[in-house]
Structure formats: C-alpha cells, structure tokens
Amino acid sequence: MTTTLETQSTTDLKQIASDVVTRAMQGGASTAECVIREGDEFSTVVRLGQVETLKESGSKSIGVRVFFGKRAASTYSSDFSPAGIERMLNSALELAKITSEDPYAGLPEPGSFGSLSGNLDLYHEDVYSLPGSERIDHARRAEKAALETDPRLKNSDGGSFDAATGRKVLANSLGFVGEYRRSYCSVAAVPIAQDELGNMQRDYWFSVSRTLSKLESPEQVGREAARRTIRRLGARKVKTAKVPVVLDPLVAASIIEHIFEGVNGDSVYRGASFLAGKLGQKIAGDNVTVIDDGTIVGGFGTSPFDGEGIPTRRTVVVENGVLKSYLLNTYTARKLGLHTTANASRGLAGTPGIGLGNYFLQAGPKTPQQLIGDIKQGLYVTEFLGHGANLVTGDYSRGASGLWIENGELTYPVEEITVAGNLKDMFFNISEIGSDLEFRGSVASPTIRLDGLMVGGE
C-alpha cells in the first residue's frame, strides 16, 4: 500500500483518502473515514492608499476517524509523507482501543450515502484571474470611492480584497468517495466619518461572490459604505419606550440564526435550547417560514454532500410558524430517535458537528419602505453589539444603534440603546417581513418588523 502513498504527488487525493481507509480496516478498524482538505487564499487590506497587509497562503491536511465497534478516535496531520500518514493512522487506531464506548457512535447507515449530481456552480477559477497588483487595486479603489464621497470621511479602517479556493475529499469504508471544490472572492470598505465636533462614526459595506464576474464593483461598494457611515453622524440617545423595531437585513439574519441555534441537534438533545421538545408546535407567527437548503445552485452554503457523505437537501425548519424539523447529523439524530437532515459539518478531527446549508427566512410581500411607512415612532436597527441571547431561557438583550423612525420616515441616527425581549415572544411578534431577501453569506433574511420590544435609552 505504501507505494501508492509514496507517489502521492502524482496521485489524486481521492486515491490517498481511499488508501487510508483501506489501511485503517487492515489495522483492525470495524469502519473508518478519511477527509482531506486543500486550499489557498489571498487577502489584502489597503489603508489610506497604502498596503497594510498582504497575505497569500496554501494548505493541505488530512484527517482520519476510526471505529472499533462503538469506540471511536480521530487524528489529523498536514504531513502527507508515507511516514506522516502512517503515524497519523497508527495514533488513531491506538486511541480508538482505549476510548470509552458510545452507543450512538458510528458512520451513517449503509445505503444513505451519495452526492448531488449536476453542476452546483461552486467553483470558478476566475477568482484568481487578476494579477496581484489589480487585486490590491480593487481594495484601493473601494477605499478611494468611499473617502471621495463626502469631505467628512476623513479616515478609514481600509479597503480589502480577498480570494480563496478550496477542495474537500471524503472517503469511508462503506463505499463512499466524494469530492468538491469551492471558490469565493470579496471586496469591502470601512470608512470613518468625523463631524465638526470631532465625533467619529464608522460603518462598512461589502460584496462577496463565488465568481469575480458577479462581484459588485469596488466603486459601488465604497459608495455604499460611505452612505451607511455618513448617516450615522450626529447619533443621539432616545428615551426608553416600547416601539416597533425594524431590522435591516444583515441584522435580521442574526435573529434567524438564533432559530438555528435553537434547532441545532446538539443543543436539543442536551436540553440546552428554548426549542427542545417543540417539534410540531407553533413557535412563531403564521408569516414565518424558515428554510435550510444545501442544494441551491451557486449558494454560499451549498455542497453536494454533507460532512458524513449524505447528499444535501432542502429542509423546511419552520413552516407558517410551526416547528417542522430540527437540524441534525447522524449522531444527534440517533440520540433523538430521528433521521439525519444532512447537516453534518466536520473539520479534520473529532466527531462531526452541525452546520447550515443556505439558511433563510422566506421573503414577504412588502418593500422595506412599506414596512417603515406606517410606523409613527420606532427604531430601525443597523447594528447589534455584543451577545445577549440566552438560548436556554430565550431572554434577549443587546446593545444597538440605528436610525429613529418618525411618521414613516428615517429621521436621525441613534446609538447607545438596548433592545430587549424574549426569543419565544419575538418570533411571534414578527409582524411584517420584507421582500428584499438577498444572500451575502450562507444565512440571509429580508428586512423584518418586530413589535412588542423594549427599546432602552435615557
């Protein structure tokens, strides 16, 4: 077997992964799996026109997980030499013999493996098509466009450009071998504005895509970052009141993530979730439908199979306010007496965790302007600060800043306020959902209006 591994420079990674699995079985394992990750990234930050950081890196690593019945152990390495792989494998085999048994441990059931067919549009070589000088120029142009928008933009935390590609291979002893590649690139700007009294505010904007051809221009990104920053100047506090709260899409996504944390199988079986035991029950208003879909072509959370080799799928988590499904991997599904939802995510070692596909709140019929239009007095939140959600009790309190709504208009910026409530009530109090659903990552939400929250100020 070592001859195959010795010539790995000319061998494809799927073969190496399969060989490691074979050798684990020859070493006495009852089942085994091997994962290989390979990737490279480029990142630069330009501040006030000068290159502040420039990073180019590549990595390749391998991990193996072996089972002796209900005992399991895993190890990983970045050493692909025959001796390095041998050490990694022997270490896992020795460890597995002395770990304690876990009745729920093990690979998924035979016959459940597979990979989505067709082009999922996850990989584009063009993310590296720009010469290094032009990548730096993208970052410089984004910052320049921001700073040129308004004389009050006097400083900057920089413009940036990033690109990365990655490849993942998974093989196991039950006959599954799969691989996929992904790419992404992004451009961002973080300008700082200063008013005549010397008070400073910062904000940011970014564009991210799997292909360079769909990235917003650096100038568009810079101008939007400038607009968002300038509108924060002159921020004041408001009096404590119970008013409608409208969440901008980037902020609203964090609320939707709390549902994910609540339906995460790990939290559920430990009883550390406010949604434990709530399957089939109403947990939100009729207008709330939350979906996790790992199959969307080109999606930031898309993959042909999950971290255990199960084909990814579309799972309705909440439908018209009713909790329809937890998000599970094989282990948590066994613990709860359910079936995996193909949400296993894994690094190189350890047991798989639970990850998201493309996870989103379904859009509603109204534009963000219509949501704000019928509010006499309220708060439009553009930023949450700190972490203030207790996922066991649902208690929620976070620092916030944004814009005050007066007679259906965004009037003046506000800061140093808190927004408080309980997640169990908040999902019922989503009274309006905007039509502006857009993915800038694997989690997305349109603008949402929440009623019944306490806004704490003076």
C-alpha positions in Angstrom: 0.0 0.0 0.0 2.8 2.4 0.8 3.9 2.6 -2.9 0.6 4.4 -3.7 1.2 6.9 -0.9 4.8 7.5 -1.8 3.8 8.6 -5.3 1.0 10.8 -3.9 2.4 13.9 -5.8 1.1 12.3 -9.0 -1.9 10.6 -7.3 -5.2 12.2 -6.9 -6.4 13.0 -3.4 -9.4 10.6 -3.7 -7.0 7.7 -4.1 -5.0 8.8 -1.0 -8.2 9.0 1.1 -9.4 5.6 -0.1 -6.0 4.1 0.7 -6.0 5.5 4.2 -9.5 4.0 4.8 -8.3 0.6 3.4 -5.3 0.6 5.7 -7.4 1.6 8.7 -9.5 -1.5 8.0 -6.4 -3.7 7.7 -5.3 -2.3 11.1 -8.4 -3.8 12.7 -11.0 -1.0 12.5 -14.6 -2.0 12.0 -15.3 1.2 10.0 -13.3 4.2 9.1 -13.4 7.5 7.2 -10.8 9.9 5.8 -11.2 13.6 5.0 -8.7 15.7 3.0 -8.8 19.5 2.7 -6.7 21.5 0.3 -7.0 25.3 -0.2 -5.3 28.6 -0.9 -6.2 32.2 -0.1 -5.2 35.7 -0.9 -6.0 38.7 1.3 -5.0 42.3 1.2 -6.0 45.4 3.2 -5.2 48.9 1.9 -5.5 51.7 4.4 -5.3 55.4 3.2 -4.0 54.2 -0.1 -1.1 52.1 1.3 -0.9 48.4 1.5 -1.3 47.5 5.2 -1.5 43.7 5.0 -0.9 41.2 2.2 -1.3 37.5 2.7 -1.1 34.5 0.4 -1.2 31.0 1.8 -1.9 27.5 0.8 -2.6 24.5 3.0 -3.3 20.7 2.7 -4.3 18.5 5.5 -5.7 15.0 6.2 -7.8 13.5 9.0 -8.9 10.0 9.8 -11.6 8.7 12.1 -11.7 5.0 13.0 -14.2 2.9 14.9 -13.7 -0.3 16.8 -17.4 -1.1 17.3 -18.8 1.7 19.4 -15.3 3.1 20.3 -14.0 5.9 18.1 -10.9 8.1 17.7 -9.6 10.6 15.2 -6.3 12.2 14.3 -5.1 14.6 11.6 -1.9 15.8 10.0 -0.5 18.1 7.4 2.3 15.7 6.7 1.5 13.7 3.6 4.7 11.7 3.6 4.3 7.9 4.0 5.8 8.1 7.5 3.5 11.0 8.4 0.3 9.2 7.2 1.5 6.0 9.0 1.9 7.9 12.3 -1.5 9.6 12.0 -3.2 6.3 11.3 -1.4 4.3 14.0 -2.2 7.0 16.5 -6.0 6.9 15.7 -6.0 3.0 15.8 -4.3 3.0 19.2 -6.5 5.7 20.7 -9.7 4.0 19.5 -8.9 0.9 21.5 -8.8 2.8 24.8 -11.7 5.3 24.4 -15.0 4.6 26.1 -17.9 3.2 24.2 -20.7 5.4 22.9 -23.9 3.5 21.9 -24.7 6.3 19.3 -21.3 6.4 17.7 -20.7 5.2 14.1 -21.0 6.1 10.5 -24.4 6.7 8.9 -26.4 3.7 7.7 -25.0 1.9 4.6 -27.1 3.0 1.6 -27.6 6.5 2.8 -24.6 8.0 1.1 -24.4 9.9 -2.1 -23.7 13.2 -3.8 -25.9 15.7 -5.7 -25.4 15.4 -9.5 -25.1 18.3 -11.9 -23.1 21.5 -11.8 -23.8 23.3 -8.5 -21.7 26.3 -9.7 -19.5 26.4 -6.6 -16.1 26.8 -8.2 -14.8 29.5 -10.6 -11.1 29.8 -11.5 -11.6 33.5 -12.3 -11.3 34.4 -8.6 -7.5 34.3 -9.1 -7.6 35.7 -12.6 -6.5 39.2 -11.6 -2.7 39.9 -11.3 -1.6 40.7 -7.7 -1.4 44.4 -8.5 -5.0 44.5 -9.6 -6.2 42.7 -6.5 -4.6 45.3 -4.4 -6.1 47.9 -6.7 -9.6 46.5 -6.1 -9.1 47.2 -2.3 -7.6 50.6 -3.1 -10.5 51.6 -5.4 -13.1 50.6 -2.8 -11.5 52.7 -0.1 -10.9 55.7 -2.5 -14.5 55.7 -3.7 -15.7 55.7 -0.1 -13.4 58.6 1.0 -14.2 60.7 -2.1 -18.0 60.6 -1.4 -18.0 63.2 1.4 -15.4 65.6 3.0 -16.5 64.3 6.4 -15.0 60.9 5.6 -11.5 61.7 6.8 -10.2 58.3 7.8 -10.6 54.7 7.1 -10.1 51.2 8.5 -9.3 50.2 5.0 -10.5 48.7 1.8 -9.9 44.9 1.3 -9.9 42.3 -1.4 -10.0 38.5 -0.7 -10.0 35.4 -2.8 -9.9 31.8 -1.9 -10.4 28.3 -3.4 -10.7 25.0 -1.6 -11.2 21.3 -2.3 -12.6 18.7 0.0 -12.4 14.9 -0.3 -14.3 12.4 1.9 -14.0 8.6 1.7 -15.3 5.9 4.1 -15.2 2.1 4.4 -18.9 1.8 3.5 -18.1 2.6 -0.2 -18.5 6.4 -0.3 -15.9 8.6 -2.0 -16.7 12.1 -2.9 -15.1 15.5 -3.6 -16.0 19.1 -4.5 -14.3 22.4 -5.0 -15.4 25.9 -3.9 -14.2 29.4 -4.6 -15.1 32.9 -3.4 -13.9 36.5 -3.6 -14.9 39.6 -1.8 -14.3 43.4 -1.7 -15.1 45.6 1.2 -14.6 49.1 2.6 -14.7 50.5 6.2 -14.7 54.3 6.1 -14.6 56.5 9.3 -16.6 59.8 9.3 -16.0 62.8 11.6 -18.4 65.7 12.3 -17.4 69.3 13.2 -17.4 68.4 16.9 -14.8 65.6 16.4 -17.3 62.8 16.9 -16.5 59.8 14.8 -18.6 57.0 13.3 -17.7 54.0 11.2 -19.7 51.6 9.1 -18.9 49.2 6.2 -20.2 47.5 3.1 -19.0 44.5 1.1 -19.7 42.3 -1.9 -19.0 38.6 -2.0 -19.4 36.1 -4.8 -18.2 32.7 -6.0 -17.0 34.3 -9.2 -15.2 37.6 -10.0 -17.7 38.3 -12.7 -20.6 38.7 -10.2 -18.7 40.8 -7.7 -20.0 44.4 -7.3 -17.5 47.0 -8.5 -15.2 48.4 -5.8 -16.7 51.8 -6.5 -20.2 50.6 -5.8 -19.1 49.0 -2.5 -17.1 52.1 -1.5 -20.0 54.5 -2.1 -22.5 52.3 -0.2 -20.0 52.0 2.7 -19.8 55.8 2.7 -23.6 56.3 2.7 -24.0 53.9 5.6 -21.2 55.7 7.5 -22.4 59.3 6.9 -25.9 58.6 8.0 -24.6 57.7 11.5 -23.1 61.1 12.2 -24.9 63.1 14.9 -26.2 60.0 16.6 -28.1 60.6 19.9 -29.9 58.6 22.6 -33.6 58.2 22.7 -36.0 57.8 25.6 -36.9 54.3 26.8 -40.0 53.2 25.1 -41.9 50.1 23.7 -42.0 50.8 19.9 -41.9 48.8 16.7 -38.4 47.8 15.7 -37.4 47.2 12.1 -34.2 45.2 11.5 -32.0 45.8 8.4 -31.3 42.5 6.6 -27.8 42.0 7.9 -29.1 42.4 11.5 -32.2 40.4 10.9 -30.0 37.5 9.9 -28.7 37.3 13.5 -32.2 36.8 14.8 -32.8 34.0 12.3 -29.5 32.4 13.4 -31.0 32.2 17.0 -33.6 29.8 15.5 -30.7 27.7 14.1 -29.1 27.6 17.5 -32.4 26.5 18.9 -33.0 23.7 16.4 -29.3 22.5 16.4 -29.5 18.9 17.3 -26.6 19.2 19.8 -28.4 21.9 21.8 -31.7 20.0 21.6 -30.6 16.6 22.9 -28.7 18.4 25.8 -31.9 20.2 26.6 -29.9 23.5 26.2 -32.4 25.0 23.8 -35.6 27.0 24.2 -37.0 24.9 21.3 -36.3 21.5 22.8 -39.4 19.4 22.8 -41.3 21.8 20.5 -41.5 19.8 17.2 -44.9 20.2 15.6 -45.7 23.2 17.9 -46.3 26.8 17.0 -43.1 28.8 17.7 -43.6 31.8 15.5 -46.3 33.8 13.7 -48.1 32.4 10.6 -45.9 34.6 8.3 -42.7 32.9 9.5 -41.2 30.2 7.3 -37.5 29.3 7.7 -35.7 27.0 5.3 -32.3 25.4 5.2 -31.4 24.4 1.7 -27.9 23.0 0.9 -28.9 22.4 -2.8 -29.2 26.0 -4.2 -27.1 26.4 -7.3 -24.2 28.8 -6.5 -25.2 29.2 -2.9 -22.6 30.1 -0.2 -23.9 27.2 1.9 -24.3 24.7 -0.9 -22.4 21.4 -1.2 -23.1 18.1 -3.0 -22.9 16.1 0.3 -22.6 16.9 4.0 -19.7 16.2 6.3 -20.7 12.5 6.5 -21.3 11.9 2.8 -25.1 12.2 2.9 -26.5 14.1 -0.1 -27.5 17.6 1.0 -31.2 18.6 0.9 -33.8 21.2 1.4 -35.3 21.1 4.9 -38.2 23.3 6.0 -37.3 24.2 9.6 -40.3 26.4 10.4 -43.5 26.4 8.2 -46.1 29.1 8.8 -44.9 29.4 12.4 -44.8 25.6 13.1 -41.5 24.0 14.1 -41.2 21.2 11.5 -37.7 19.9 11.9 -34.5 20.1 13.9 -31.2 20.2 12.0 -29.3 17.0 12.6 -26.3 14.9 11.8 -26.3 11.1 12.2 -25.2 11.2 15.9 -27.7 13.7 17.1 -30.4 12.0 15.1 -29.7 8.7 16.8 -29.8 10.5 20.2 -33.2 12.0 19.4 -34.6 8.9 17.7 -34.9 10.8 14.4 -33.2 10.8 11.0 -30.3 13.0 9.9 -31.2 16.1 7.9 -27.7 16.0 6.1 -26.4 18.9 8.2 -23.2 17.2 9.4 -20.2 19.6 9.2 -16.8 18.5 10.1 -13.2 19.6 10.4 -10.3 17.1 10.1 -10.7 15.5 13.5 -13.3 14.9 16.1 -17.0 14.0 15.7 -19.0 15.9 13.1 -20.8 19.0 14.3 -23.9 20.6 12.8 -23.7 23.2 10.1 -26.0 25.2 7.8 -26.7 25.0 4.1 -28.3 28.1 2.7 -30.4 29.1 5.7 -33.0 31.9 5.3 -36.3 33.4 6.3 -38.7 33.4 3.4 -39.4 36.8 2.0 -42.7 38.6 2.4 -44.7 40.9 0.0 -43.7 44.4 1.2 -40.7 46.6 0.3 -38.6 47.8 3.2 -40.0 51.3 2.6 -43.6 50.0 3.1 -42.5 48.3 6.3 -41.3 51.6 7.7 -44.0 53.7 6.1 -46.8 53.0 8.6 -44.7 53.4 11.8 -45.4 56.6 13.8 -42.4 56.1 16.0 -40.0 53.3 16.0 -36.4 52.1 15.7 -34.6 51.0 12.5 -31.6 48.8 13.7 -28.5 48.7 11.6 -26.1 47.2 14.1 -26.3 44.9 17.2 -23.4 44.9 19.7 -22.3 42.1 21.9 -24.0 38.8 22.6 -27.1 39.0 24.7 -29.2 35.9 23.9 -29.8 33.1 26.4 -30.7 30.1 24.3 -32.0 28.1 27.3 -34.5 30.7 28.5 -34.8 32.8 25.4 -34.0 36.0 27.2 -32.7 38.6 24.8 -30.9 41.9 25.4 -28.4 43.6 23.0 -26.9 46.9 22.5 -27.9 48.5 19.3 -27.6 51.5 17.0 -29.5 52.7 14.0 -32.0 55.3 12.9 -35.1 56.7 14.5 -38.4 56.3 12.6 -40.8 59.3 12.8 -44.1 59.3 10.8 -42.9 56.6 8.4 -39.5 58.3 7.7 -35.9 57.5 8.8 -35.1 60.8 10.6 -31.9 60.8 12.7 -29.3 58.4 13.9 -29.4 56.8 17.4 -26.9 55.0 19.5 -26.2 53.6 23.0 -29.5 51.9 23.2 -30.6 48.4 24.1 -33.2 46.2 22.5 -34.8 43.6 24.9 -37.4 40.9 24.8 -37.6 37.1 24.8 -37.0 35.0 21.7 -40.1 32.9 22.5 -42.2 36.0 22.0 -40.1 37.7 19.4 -40.7 35.1 16.7 -44.5 35.6 17.3 -44.0 39.3 17.1 -42.5 39.4 13.6 -45.4 41.4 12.2 -44.0 42.2 8.8 -41.4 40.6 6.5 -39.8 42.5 3.6 -39.4 41.4 0.0 -35.6 42.1 0.0 -34.1 38.7 0.6 -30.5 38.6 -0.7 -27.7 36.2 0.1 -24.4 37.8 1.2 -23.4 34.6 3.0 -25.0 31.3 3.9 -27.5 32.9 6.3 -30.0 35.5 4.9 -33.1 37.4 6.0 -35.1 40.1 4.4 -35.9 43.3 6.4 -38.3 42.4 9.3 -40.5 44.4 11.7 -40.8 43.2 15.3 -43.4 44.5 17.7 -43.5 44.5 21.5 -39.8 45.0 22.1 -38.5 47.4 24.8 -36.0 49.9 23.4 -33.9 51.1 26.4 -32.4 54.6 26.2 -32.4 57.5 28.5 
